[in-house]
Amino acid sequence: MMTVDEAAGLCPSTRAATPRDVVIVANNIDEAGGAQRWTRSIGDILAARGHRVRLVGLGAVAKPHDYAAEHDGPLPYETSVLHPRPLRAVAPPSPYQRVVQPAVSLRRARWSALQHRGAAALSGILAPLDPRNAVVVCVQVLAMEWVALADTRGIPVIGMSHESYSASMNSTRGKRVQTLYRDLPRFVALTEQDAIDWTVSGGMNNATTIANPLPLPASGGADPAAHTCVALGRLSQEKGYDLLLEAWAQAVLARPETDWRLRLYGDGPDRAGLEAQAARLGVADSVVFEGATDQVRESLLGGSLFLSASRAEGFPMTLLEALSCGLPCIAFDCAPGVREILRGDEPDGDGTTTVNGVLVTPGNTETFGYQLGRLMDDAELRAKLAAAAPGSVARYSPEVIGERWDRLFDLVQR
């Protein structure tokens, strides 16, 4: 993540013409996940543009990421948490559950009461703000359930989804987005294709697009000759580390003398199973489970390639971080955001080599492993892709994305 000094050091034109109170509400603001890093990054950018920014999380987390350590000075925004402990949402019970599982109804009633208390706290945060010069940005649809219960006093609310249209519609979140975001002045998707899908297939007439900003300066610096692959993210099913280990085993076992290593940065519920899988596949000696890190940029700069085997994504911050550091990426083409970042607008079949990496059909570990081995063997191609990587994401610079948010604020305040 860039520091506030770096954000403020952009050209003078990056100052907003109309400074506003901007309240950004997210499920939580303290983990190291993609949505949380987006929230912190956009807080930096908007504060540097002169806005008065407050980040609000619904609940606390067990192991908060030290975002303050990533700044050379104090954080440029206020932070608040509506509930002091981690949250576990409870879905409305079905009619059958109400009859045969009364405890579910009781848990739902407790969850509803907690939501109303949180919404009252959010109302208190919004109460001093002038509705004519304030805006609420809701990062996820769960957060919108709390915002919808709060007294926003006429302050415009902008809704967001940080996953693809298809991922939303393959879960309960799709219908909730349609219900809770439909009447908002604007609903922000992360890619043009997702905005089109929400409009045409999802029946939303308020969808627009603003991509994620670069969370790190696009200055390169990684070493294509380091013979290290890096993966970064929560060790959970949706991130596909089991698929990544299958592909890694294919590439490494075909090169028994290789000195390449895979470093996995992150923690999560699947860690023990993944460590066992690496041992079972015979690659435990070449896979290093580094755990969670506060030093994202330093971790990336130690690599030569970045690997993403996610089953679903929105507009992944990790790809932006890796490319900013000069790491070519191999990724499953699991969402329009992945394709847009890796410049795969015109795919040429499975294993398409783009200007800054390789796109692979989702779940095809055989092709992923083949492409990984190809880049491990081809130092010249790695160096070419690494040189192109930082420039390929310049269109997501903080000044570009910050200006787009300011134009959106102007629109909803008319």
C-alpha positions as CSV (number, residue, x, y, z in Angstrom):
1,M,0.0,0.0,0.0
2,M,1.3,3.5,-0.8
3,T,2.0,5.8,2.1
4,V,0.0,9.0,2.6
5,D,3.1,11.0,1.7
6,E,3.3,9.3,-1.6
7,A,-0.4,9.9,-2.2
8,A,-0.1,13.6,-1.3
9,G,2.9,13.9,-3.5
10,L,0.9,13.4,-6.6
11,C,0.5,16.5,-8.9
12,P,-1.5,19.5,-7.5
13,S,-4.4,18.6,-9.9
14,T,-5.2,15.6,-7.7
15,R,-6.8,17.8,-5.0
16,A,-10.6,17.6,-5.1
17,A,-12.5,20.8,-6.2
18,T,-15.1,20.1,-3.5
19,P,-13.7,18.4,-0.3
20,R,-16.4,16.2,1.2
21,D,-17.1,14.0,4.2
22,V,-16.7,10.4,2.9
23,V,-17.8,7.5,5.1
24,I,-16.7,4.1,3.8
25,V,-18.5,1.2,5.4
26,A,-17.1,-2.4,5.0
27,N,-17.7,-5.8,6.6
28,N,-14.4,-5.2,8.4
29,I,-11.5,-2.8,7.9
30,D,-8.7,-4.7,9.8
31,E,-7.9,-7.9,7.9
32,A,-5.3,-8.1,5.2
33,G,-7.7,-9.3,2.5
34,G,-8.4,-7.6,-0.9
35,A,-11.5,-5.7,0.1
36,Q,-9.8,-4.4,3.3
37,R,-6.7,-3.3,1.3
38,W,-8.9,-1.6,-1.2
39,T,-10.7,0.3,1.7
40,R,-7.4,1.4,3.2
41,S,-6.0,2.4,-0.2
42,I,-9.0,4.4,-1.3
43,G,-9.0,6.0,2.2
44,D,-5.4,7.1,1.6
45,I,-6.2,8.5,-1.9
46,L,-9.3,10.4,-1.0
47,A,-7.7,11.9,2.1
48,A,-4.8,13.0,0.0
49,R,-7.3,14.7,-2.3
50,G,-8.6,16.8,0.6
51,H,-11.6,14.8,1.6
52,R,-12.4,14.1,5.3
53,V,-12.5,10.3,5.3
54,R,-13.8,7.8,7.9
55,L,-13.6,4.1,7.5
56,V,-16.2,2.1,9.4
57,G,-16.1,-1.7,9.9
58,L,-19.1,-3.7,11.0
59,G,-17.1,-5.9,13.4
60,A,-13.6,-6.4,14.8
61,V,-11.3,-9.2,13.7
62,A,-9.3,-11.7,15.8
63,K,-5.9,-10.8,14.2
64,P,-5.9,-7.3,12.9
65,H,-3.4,-6.4,10.2
66,D,-1.1,-3.5,11.2
67,Y,-2.0,-1.0,8.6
68,A,-0.4,1.8,10.7
69,A,3.0,0.1,10.3
70,E,2.7,0.7,6.5
71,H,2.6,4.4,7.0
72,D,5.5,6.7,7.7
73,G,3.2,8.9,9.8
74,P,-0.3,8.8,11.3
75,L,-3.2,7.3,9.3
76,P,-4.9,10.1,7.3
77,Y,-8.4,9.0,8.1
78,E,-10.5,8.1,11.1
79,T,-11.6,4.5,11.8
80,S,-14.5,3.1,13.7
81,V,-15.9,-0.4,14.4
82,L,-19.6,-0.9,15.1
83,H,-19.3,-4.2,17.0
84,P,-16.3,-4.9,19.2
85,R,-16.0,-8.6,18.3
86,P,-15.8,-10.7,15.1
87,L,-19.2,-11.3,13.4
88,R,-20.9,-14.4,12.1
89,A,-23.9,-13.5,10.0
90,V,-27.1,-15.6,10.4
91,A,-29.3,-16.0,7.4
92,P,-33.1,-15.8,7.7
93,P,-34.5,-19.2,8.6
94,S,-36.7,-21.1,6.1
95,P,-40.3,-21.9,7.1
96,Y,-39.2,-25.5,7.7
97,Q,-36.4,-24.3,10.0
98,R,-38.7,-22.2,12.0
99,V,-40.8,-25.2,12.8
100,V,-38.1,-27.9,13.4
101,Q,-35.1,-25.8,14.4
102,P,-36.4,-23.0,16.7
103,A,-32.8,-22.3,17.8
104,V,-32.1,-21.0,14.3
105,S,-34.8,-18.4,14.7
106,L,-33.4,-17.4,18.1
107,R,-29.9,-16.9,16.6
108,R,-31.4,-14.9,13.8
109,A,-33.3,-12.7,16.3
110,R,-30.0,-12.0,18.2
111,W,-28.3,-11.2,14.9
112,S,-31.1,-8.8,13.9
113,A,-30.8,-7.1,17.3
114,L,-27.0,-6.8,16.8
115,Q,-27.6,-5.3,13.4
116,H,-30.0,-2.7,14.7
117,R,-27.5,-1.7,17.5
118,G,-24.8,-1.3,14.9
119,A,-27.0,0.7,12.6
120,A,-27.8,3.0,15.5
121,A,-24.1,3.5,16.1
122,L,-23.6,4.3,12.4
123,S,-26.5,6.8,12.5
124,G,-24.6,8.5,15.3
125,I,-21.5,8.8,13.1
126,L,-23.5,10.2,10.2
127,A,-25.6,12.6,12.3
128,P,-23.1,15.6,12.4
129,L,-22.5,15.5,8.6
130,D,-24.1,17.9,6.1
131,P,-26.1,15.7,3.6
132,R,-25.3,18.3,0.9
133,N,-21.6,17.7,1.2
134,A,-21.2,14.0,2.4
135,V,-21.4,10.6,0.8
136,V,-21.5,7.0,2.1
137,V,-19.6,4.3,0.1
138,C,-20.8,0.8,1.0
139,V,-18.0,-1.8,0.1
140,Q,-20.0,-5.0,0.4
141,V,-23.7,-6.0,0.4
142,L,-23.5,-7.3,4.0
143,A,-22.4,-3.8,5.1
144,M,-25.4,-2.4,3.0
145,E,-27.8,-4.4,5.2
146,W,-26.5,-2.4,8.2
147,V,-26.5,0.9,6.2
148,A,-30.1,0.3,5.1
149,L,-31.1,0.2,8.8
150,A,-29.3,3.4,9.7
151,D,-30.5,7.0,9.4
152,T,-28.5,8.3,6.6
153,R,-30.4,11.7,6.7
154,G,-30.5,12.1,3.0
155,I,-26.7,11.4,2.5
156,P,-26.2,9.7,-0.9
157,V,-25.2,6.0,-0.6
158,I,-23.0,4.4,-3.3
159,G,-23.0,0.6,-3.3
160,M,-20.2,-1.7,-4.4
161,S,-19.4,-5.3,-5.2
162,H,-15.9,-6.6,-5.1
163,E,-16.5,-9.8,-6.9
164,S,-17.6,-10.6,-10.4
165,Y,-21.2,-10.7,-11.5
166,S,-21.1,-14.5,-12.0
167,A,-19.6,-15.0,-8.5
168,S,-22.3,-12.9,-7.0
169,M,-25.1,-14.7,-8.8
170,N,-23.7,-18.1,-7.9
171,S,-24.3,-17.2,-4.2
172,T,-27.0,-15.5,-2.2
173,R,-25.2,-12.2,-2.6
174,G,-26.5,-11.7,-6.1
175,K,-30.2,-11.4,-5.1
176,R,-29.2,-9.3,-2.1
177,V,-27.3,-6.9,-4.4
178,Q,-30.3,-6.6,-6.6
179,T,-32.6,-5.9,-3.6
180,L,-30.4,-3.6,-1.6
181,Y,-28.6,-1.7,-4.4
182,R,-31.3,-1.3,-6.9
183,D,-32.6,2.1,-5.7
184,L,-29.2,3.7,-4.9
185,P,-28.0,6.5,-7.0
186,R,-25.1,4.4,-8.2
187,F,-23.8,0.9,-7.9
188,V,-20.1,0.5,-8.7
189,A,-18.8,-2.7,-10.3
190,L,-15.0,-3.2,-10.8
191,T,-15.0,-3.9,-14.6
192,E,-16.9,-2.7,-17.6
193,Q,-18.0,-6.3,-18.3
194,D,-19.4,-6.8,-14.8
195,A,-21.3,-3.5,-15.1
196,I,-22.8,-4.7,-18.4
197,D,-23.7,-8.0,-16.9
198,W,-25.4,-6.4,-13.9
199,T,-27.3,-4.1,-16.3
200,V,-28.3,-6.5,-19.0
201,S,-28.7,-9.8,-17.0
202,G,-29.1,-8.4,-13.5
203,G,-31.7,-5.8,-14.3
204,M,-29.7,-3.0,-12.5
205,N,-30.1,0.4,-14.2
206,N,-27.6,2.3,-11.9
207,A,-24.4,0.3,-12.5
208,T,-21.1,2.0,-13.3
209,T,-17.4,1.1,-13.2
210,I,-14.4,2.2,-11.2
211,A,-11.5,-0.2,-11.0
212,N,-9.3,-0.7,-8.0
213,P,-6.4,1.7,-7.6
214,L,-2.8,0.6,-7.5
215,P,-2.1,-0.3,-3.8
216,L,1.7,0.1,-4.4
217,P,3.8,2.4,-6.5
218,A,4.4,1.0,-9.9
219,S,8.1,1.1,-9.6
220,G,9.1,-2.5,-10.4
221,G,12.2,-3.8,-8.6
222,A,11.6,-7.6,-8.5
223,D,14.3,-9.9,-9.8
224,P,13.4,-12.1,-12.7
225,A,16.4,-14.3,-11.9
226,A,15.5,-14.9,-8.2
227,H,13.9,-18.3,-9.1
228,T,11.2,-17.7,-6.6
229,C,7.4,-17.9,-7.2
230,V,5.1,-15.9,-4.8
231,A,1.5,-16.4,-3.9
232,L,-0.3,-14.0,-1.6
233,G,-3.7,-14.3,0.1
234,R,-5.9,-16.1,2.6
235,L,-5.4,-19.9,2.7
236,S,-9.0,-20.8,1.9
237,Q,-10.9,-22.7,-0.7
238,E,-11.8,-19.8,-3.0
239,K,-8.2,-18.9,-3.5
240,G,-7.4,-22.3,-5.0
241,Y,-4.1,-23.1,-3.3
242,D,-4.9,-26.8,-3.7
243,L,-5.0,-26.3,-7.4
244,L,-1.8,-24.3,-7.3
245,L,0.0,-27.1,-5.5
246,E,-1.1,-29.5,-8.2
247,A,0.3,-27.3,-10.9
248,W,3.5,-26.6,-8.9
249,A,4.1,-30.3,-8.4
250,Q,3.8,-30.9,-12.2
251,A,6.3,-28.2,-13.0
252,V,8.8,-29.0,-10.2
253,L,8.8,-32.8,-10.5
254,A,9.4,-32.5,-14.2
255,R,12.6,-30.6,-13.3
256,P,14.2,-32.6,-10.4
257,E,17.3,-30.5,-10.4
258,T,15.5,-27.1,-10.2
259,D,16.3,-24.6,-7.5
260,W,12.9,-22.8,-7.8
261,R,10.9,-22.3,-4.7
262,L,7.2,-21.4,-4.0
263,R,6.6,-19.0,-1.1
264,L,3.0,-18.8,0.1
265,Y,2.2,-15.6,2.1
266,G,-1.0,-15.8,4.1
267,D,-2.8,-17.8,6.7
268,G,-6.3,-19.3,6.9
269,P,-8.3,-22.4,7.6
270,D,-6.8,-24.6,4.9
271,R,-3.1,-24.3,6.0
272,A,-2.8,-27.7,7.6
273,G,-4.5,-29.4,4.7
274,L,-2.3,-27.6,2.2
275,E,0.9,-28.5,4.1
276,A,-0.2,-32.2,4.0
277,Q,-1.0,-31.9,0.3
278,A,2.5,-30.6,-0.5
279,A,4.0,-33.5,1.4
280,R,1.7,-36.0,-0.4
281,L,2.7,-34.5,-3.8
282,G,6.4,-34.8,-2.9
283,V,7.1,-31.0,-3.1
284,A,7.2,-30.1,0.6
285,D,10.9,-29.2,0.3
286,S,10.2,-26.6,-2.4
287,V,7.1,-25.0,-0.8
288,V,7.5,-22.5,2.0
289,F,4.5,-21.5,4.1
290,E,5.5,-18.0,5.2
291,G,2.3,-17.1,7.1
292,A,0.7,-13.7,7.1
293,T,2.9,-10.7,6.5
294,D,2.8,-7.0,7.0
295,Q,5.6,-6.5,4.4
296,V,3.7,-7.1,1.2
297,R,5.9,-5.1,-1.1
298,E,9.1,-6.6,0.3
299,S,7.7,-10.1,0.0
300,L,6.8,-9.5,-3.7
301,L,10.2,-7.9,-4.5
302,G,11.8,-11.2,-3.5
303,G,10.0,-13.1,-6.2
304,S,10.4,-13.7,-10.0
305,L,6.8,-14.8,-10.8
306,F,3.4,-14.3,-9.1
307,L,0.9,-17.2,-9.2
308,S,-2.9,-16.9,-8.7
309,A,-5.1,-20.0,-8.8
310,S,-8.2,-18.5,-7.5
311,R,-11.6,-20.1,-8.2
312,A,-13.3,-16.7,-8.1
313,E,-12.2,-13.1,-7.9
314,G,-13.4,-9.6,-8.4
315,F,-10.6,-7.2,-9.3
316,P,-7.7,-8.8,-7.4
317,M,-5.5,-6.4,-5.5
318,T,-2.8,-9.0,-5.4
319,L,-2.3,-9.0,-9.1
320,L,-2.0,-5.2,-9.1
321,E,0.5,-5.4,-6.2
322,A,2.6,-8.0,-8.0
323,L,2.6,-6.2,-11.4
324,S,3.5,-2.9,-9.7
325,C,6.6,-4.7,-8.3
326,G,7.5,-6.1,-11.7
327,L,6.4,-9.7,-11.2
328,P,4.8,-11.4,-14.3
329,C,1.7,-13.3,-13.3
330,I,0.2,-16.6,-14.2
331,A,-3.5,-16.7,-13.2
332,F,-6.7,-18.6,-13.8
333,D,-9.0,-16.5,-16.0
334,C,-11.7,-16.7,-13.4
335,A,-13.3,-13.2,-13.7
336,P,-13.3,-10.2,-16.0
337,G,-11.1,-8.3,-13.6
338,V,-8.3,-10.9,-13.9
339,R,-8.6,-10.7,-17.7
340,E,-8.5,-6.9,-17.7
341,I,-5.5,-6.6,-15.4
342,L,-3.5,-9.2,-17.4
343,R,-4.5,-7.5,-20.7
344,G,-6.1,-10.6,-22.0
345,D,-8.8,-8.8,-24.0
346,E,-8.3,-11.1,-27.0
347,P,-7.6,-14.6,-25.6
348,D,-5.7,-16.9,-28.0
349,G,-6.8,-20.2,-26.3
350,D,-5.8,-21.8,-23.0
351,G,-2.4,-20.5,-21.8
352,T,-2.6,-17.1,-23.5
353,T,0.6,-15.2,-23.1
354,T,-0.2,-11.5,-22.6
355,V,1.9,-8.4,-22.2
356,N,2.5,-9.0,-18.5
357,G,1.7,-12.7,-17.8
358,V,-0.3,-15.8,-18.8
359,L,-4.0,-16.5,-18.6
360,V,-5.1,-20.1,-18.0
361,T,-8.6,-21.6,-18.2
362,P,-10.0,-21.8,-14.6
363,G,-9.2,-25.1,-12.9
364,N,-6.9,-26.4,-15.7
365,T,-3.9,-27.3,-13.5
366,E,-2.2,-29.2,-16.3
367,T,-1.9,-26.1,-18.5
368,F,-1.1,-23.9,-15.5
369,G,1.8,-26.3,-14.6
370,Y,3.0,-26.3,-18.2
371,Q,3.0,-22.5,-18.5
372,L,4.7,-22.2,-15.1
373,G,7.5,-24.6,-16.3
374,R,7.8,-22.7,-19.5
375,L,8.4,-19.4,-17.7
376,M,10.8,-21.1,-15.2
377,D,12.9,-22.3,-18.1
378,D,12.8,-19.1,-20.2
379,A,14.7,-16.3,-18.5
380,E,14.5,-14.0,-21.5
381,L,10.7,-14.2,-21.6
382,R,10.5,-13.6,-17.8
383,A,12.6,-10.5,-18.1
384,K,10.5,-9.2,-21.0
385,L,7.2,-9.7,-19.1
386,A,8.8,-8.2,-15.9
387,A,9.9,-5.1,-17.7
388,A,6.4,-4.5,-19.1
389,A,4.5,-5.3,-15.8
390,P,4.7,-1.9,-14.0
391,G,3.7,0.1,-17.1
392,S,0.8,-2.2,-17.8
393,V,-1.0,-1.1,-14.6
394,A,-0.3,2.6,-14.9
395,R,-4.0,3.1,-15.9
396,Y,-4.9,2.3,-12.3
397,S,-2.8,5.0,-10.8
398,P,-4.2,6.7,-7.6
399,E,-4.7,10.0,-9.4
400,V,-6.7,8.4,-12.2
401,I,-8.9,6.4,-9.8
402,G,-9.2,9.3,-7.3
403,E,-10.5,11.6,-10.1
404,R,-13.1,9.0,-11.1
405,W,-14.4,8.8,-7.6
406,D,-14.6,12.6,-7.4
407,R,-16.6,12.7,-10.6
408,L,-19.0,10.1,-9.1
409,F,-19.3,12.1,-5.9
410,D,-20.2,15.2,-8.0
411,L,-22.8,13.2,-9.9
412,V,-24.6,11.8,-6.8
413,Q,-24.6,15.2,-5.1
414,R,-26.4,17.0,-7.9
